């Protein structure tokens, strides 16, 4: 699994997941429950990540139209 985007909230991460899945790329959101369960407000410690299978990484990045290092606001 490869990370295609990191977010500071689960809503944005799930929107990203939805865009990928609408375009035929299965995606998963990791860490969304950690933010709530730990009460973390510092997203430098806990981030919400959207991941895809290694074989679909390039396609996912094409769909999102950006590099994985771009900060998401």
BELKA-V954414 format. One record per residue. N is the residue number from 1. RES is the residue in one small letter. PHI is phi in whole degrees, 0 to 359 (NA if undefined). Layout:
# BELKA-V954414
N,RES,PHI
N,RES,PHI
This chain:
# BELKA-V954414
1,x,NA
2,x,236
3,x,281
4,x,259
5,x,204
6,x,240
7,x,230
8,x,259
9,x,207
10,x,287
11,x,295
12,x,297
13,x,296
14,x,288
15,x,294
16,x,300
17,x,303
18,x,297
19,x,299
20,x,297
21,x,293
22,x,297
23,x,256
24,x,84
25,x,247
26,x,298
27,x,223
28,x,227
29,x,256
30,x,247
31,x,92
32,x,295
33,x,281
34,x,295
35,x,299
36,x,287
37,x,288
38,x,267
39,x,70
40,x,293
41,x,250
42,x,270
43,x,284
44,x,291
45,x,270
46,x,228
47,x,240
48,x,257
49,x,244
50,x,255
51,x,236
52,x,225
53,x,299
54,x,309
55,x,291
56,x,254
57,x,303
58,x,299
59,x,296
60,x,298
61,x,292
62,x,296
63,x,297
64,x,283
65,x,67
66,x,203
67,x,271
68,x,290
69,x,269
70,x,293
71,x,291
72,x,255
73,x,253
